[in-house]
């Protein structure tokens, strides 16, 4: 028995989902690619001012035209496909396998 949750493809191949657990809003550029590829509505584009991870103590982002970053809206809905990481140009995501019950 596997120590992690596993799935099976239509062709019978066993695979281990790798669920999103964190998103680095400091490196996110708000491009929306992860939002577009996610089949489960896990993400939401928000203002940088509303971001948990984002503080601009040094004022170095005042002239930044991009005022949006991605956030984890429904991380419990993640299916572990890692499509978000595959399209992210800034490598913002952290994923983990889930322990089997």
FILUMLO-336440 format. One record per residue (C-alpha): residue number from 1; residue in three letters; chain; z, y, x. Coordinates in nm, 2 decimals. Layout:
% residues N
<NUM; 'Ala'; 'A'; <Z; Y; X>>;
...
% end
This chain:
% residues 101
<1; 'Unk'; 'A'; <0.00; 0.00; 0.00>>;
<2; 'Unk'; 'A'; <-0.09; 0.35; 0.13>>;
<3; 'Unk'; 'A'; <0.18; 0.60; 0.21>>;
<4; 'Unk'; 'A'; <-0.04; 0.88; 0.06>>;
<5; 'Unk'; 'A'; <-0.21; 0.92; -0.28>>;
<6; 'Unk'; 'A'; <-0.56; 0.78; -0.25>>;
<7; 'Unk'; 'A'; <-0.87; 0.79; -0.47>>;
<8; 'Unk'; 'A'; <-1.18; 0.58; -0.50>>;
<9; 'Unk'; 'A'; <-1.54; 0.72; -0.51>>;
<10; 'Unk'; 'A'; <-1.79; 0.59; -0.76>>;
<11; 'Unk'; 'A'; <-1.93; 0.38; -0.48>>;
<12; 'Unk'; 'A'; <-1.59; 0.22; -0.41>>;
<13; 'Unk'; 'A'; <-1.49; 0.40; -0.10>>;
<14; 'Unk'; 'A'; <-1.12; 0.48; -0.07>>;
<15; 'Unk'; 'A'; <-1.04; 0.84; 0.03>>;
<16; 'Unk'; 'A'; <-0.72; 1.05; 0.07>>;
<17; 'Unk'; 'A'; <-0.72; 1.38; -0.11>>;
<18; 'Unk'; 'A'; <-0.60; 1.68; 0.10>>;
<19; 'Unk'; 'A'; <-0.44; 1.93; -0.14>>;
<20; 'Unk'; 'A'; <-0.43; 2.31; -0.08>>;
<21; 'Unk'; 'A'; <-0.07; 2.42; -0.01>>;
<22; 'Unk'; 'A'; <-0.11; 2.77; 0.14>>;
<23; 'Unk'; 'A'; <-0.36; 3.05; 0.17>>;
<24; 'Unk'; 'A'; <-0.33; 3.31; 0.45>>;
<25; 'Unk'; 'A'; <-0.39; 3.64; 0.27>>;
<26; 'Unk'; 'A'; <-0.37; 3.83; 0.60>>;
<27; 'Unk'; 'A'; <-0.70; 3.67; 0.72>>;
<28; 'Unk'; 'A'; <-0.87; 3.64; 0.37>>;
<29; 'Unk'; 'A'; <-1.16; 3.88; 0.33>>;
<30; 'Unk'; 'A'; <-1.18; 3.84; -0.05>>;
<31; 'Unk'; 'A'; <-1.54; 3.70; -0.04>>;
<32; 'Unk'; 'A'; <-1.47; 3.48; -0.34>>;
<33; 'Unk'; 'A'; <-1.65; 3.17; -0.20>>;
<34; 'Unk'; 'A'; <-1.35; 2.95; -0.26>>;
<35; 'Unk'; 'A'; <-1.32; 3.08; -0.61>>;
<36; 'Unk'; 'A'; <-1.68; 2.99; -0.68>>;
<37; 'Unk'; 'A'; <-1.67; 2.63; -0.55>>;
<38; 'Unk'; 'A'; <-1.33; 2.53; -0.69>>;
<39; 'Unk'; 'A'; <-1.38; 2.31; -1.00>>;
<40; 'Unk'; 'A'; <-1.02; 2.34; -1.11>>;
<41; 'Unk'; 'A'; <-0.94; 2.72; -1.14>>;
<42; 'Unk'; 'A'; <-0.69; 2.70; -0.85>>;
<43; 'Unk'; 'A'; <-0.76; 3.05; -0.72>>;
<44; 'Unk'; 'A'; <-0.76; 3.41; -0.84>>;
<45; 'Unk'; 'A'; <-0.89; 3.73; -0.67>>;
<46; 'Unk'; 'A'; <-0.62; 4.00; -0.67>>;
<47; 'Unk'; 'A'; <-0.56; 4.35; -0.52>>;
<48; 'Unk'; 'A'; <-0.42; 4.35; -0.17>>;
<49; 'Unk'; 'A'; <-0.13; 4.56; -0.31>>;
<50; 'Unk'; 'A'; <-0.03; 4.27; -0.53>>;
<51; 'Unk'; 'A'; <-0.05; 4.00; -0.25>>;
<52; 'Unk'; 'A'; <0.27; 3.82; -0.15>>;
<53; 'Unk'; 'A'; <0.16; 3.78; 0.21>>;
<54; 'Unk'; 'A'; <0.01; 4.12; 0.26>>;
<55; 'Unk'; 'A'; <0.19; 4.42; 0.40>>;
<56; 'Unk'; 'A'; <0.03; 4.70; 0.59>>;
<57; 'Unk'; 'A'; <0.33; 4.84; 0.79>>;
<58; 'Unk'; 'A'; <0.10; 4.99; 1.05>>;
<59; 'Unk'; 'A'; <-0.15; 5.15; 0.81>>;
<60; 'Unk'; 'A'; <-0.44; 4.98; 0.99>>;
<61; 'Unk'; 'A'; <-0.61; 4.88; 0.67>>;
<62; 'Unk'; 'A'; <-0.63; 5.22; 0.50>>;
<63; 'Unk'; 'A'; <-1.01; 5.25; 0.57>>;
<64; 'Unk'; 'A'; <-1.08; 4.89; 0.47>>;
<65; 'Unk'; 'A'; <-1.34; 4.88; 0.19>>;
<66; 'Unk'; 'A'; <-1.23; 4.54; 0.08>>;
<67; 'Unk'; 'A'; <-0.92; 4.58; -0.13>>;
<68; 'Unk'; 'A'; <-0.91; 4.23; -0.27>>;
<69; 'Unk'; 'A'; <-0.77; 3.90; -0.15>>;
<70; 'Unk'; 'A'; <-0.75; 3.55; -0.29>>;
<71; 'Unk'; 'A'; <-0.43; 3.40; -0.42>>;
<72; 'Unk'; 'A'; <-0.32; 3.06; -0.54>>;
<73; 'Unk'; 'A'; <-0.32; 3.08; -0.92>>;
<74; 'Unk'; 'A'; <-0.28; 2.71; -1.01>>;
<75; 'Unk'; 'A'; <-0.21; 2.51; -0.70>>;
<76; 'Unk'; 'A'; <-0.09; 2.21; -0.91>>;
<77; 'Unk'; 'A'; <-0.44; 2.18; -1.04>>;
<78; 'Unk'; 'A'; <-0.59; 2.11; -0.70>>;
<79; 'Unk'; 'A'; <-0.77; 1.78; -0.67>>;
<80; 'Unk'; 'A'; <-0.78; 1.77; -0.29>>;
<81; 'Unk'; 'A'; <-1.15; 1.80; -0.24>>;
<82; 'Unk'; 'A'; <-1.12; 2.07; 0.03>>;
<83; 'Unk'; 'A'; <-1.43; 2.25; -0.10>>;
<84; 'Unk'; 'A'; <-1.24; 2.58; -0.05>>;
<85; 'Unk'; 'A'; <-1.19; 2.52; 0.32>>;
<86; 'Unk'; 'A'; <-1.55; 2.41; 0.37>>;
<87; 'Unk'; 'A'; <-1.69; 2.74; 0.25>>;
<88; 'Unk'; 'A'; <-1.41; 2.97; 0.39>>;
<89; 'Unk'; 'A'; <-1.55; 3.18; 0.68>>;
<90; 'Unk'; 'A'; <-1.20; 3.28; 0.79>>;
<91; 'Unk'; 'A'; <-1.02; 2.94; 0.78>>;
<92; 'Unk'; 'A'; <-0.75; 3.07; 0.55>>;
<93; 'Unk'; 'A'; <-0.64; 2.74; 0.39>>;
<94; 'Unk'; 'A'; <-0.37; 2.49; 0.47>>;
<95; 'Unk'; 'A'; <-0.39; 2.14; 0.32>>;
<96; 'Unk'; 'A'; <-0.16; 1.84; 0.30>>;
<97; 'Unk'; 'A'; <-0.18; 1.48; 0.18>>;
<98; 'Unk'; 'A'; <0.06; 1.40; -0.10>>;
<99; 'Unk'; 'A'; <0.31; 1.12; -0.05>>;
<100; 'Unk'; 'A'; <0.26; 0.82; -0.29>>;
<101; 'Unk'; 'A'; <0.53; 0.76; -0.54>>;
% end
